[in-house]
Amino acid sequence: MTTLLRAALYPNCTEGVSRKGRFQPCGSTTVAVRYDPDSGDPYPVCAHHARADMVPLLKILEDMR
């Protein structure tokens, strides 16, 4: 399974915030996949965190073949 497909199938958003040195993940339901601007790796996001640098749905479908 490719990294892109794995990110698309992950059930929870992996965005989050750091509070007092501890990372607190968003945890909302995944609706999209974004590319990390630094590493270029795909990761799952919720509707709130879905913004620029999205992965086209056709790319995910191609990876499934």
Secondary structure, 3 states (H helix, E strand, C coil): CCHHHHHHHCCECCCEEEECCEEEECCCECCEEEECCCCCCEEEECCCCCCCCECCHHHHHHHHC
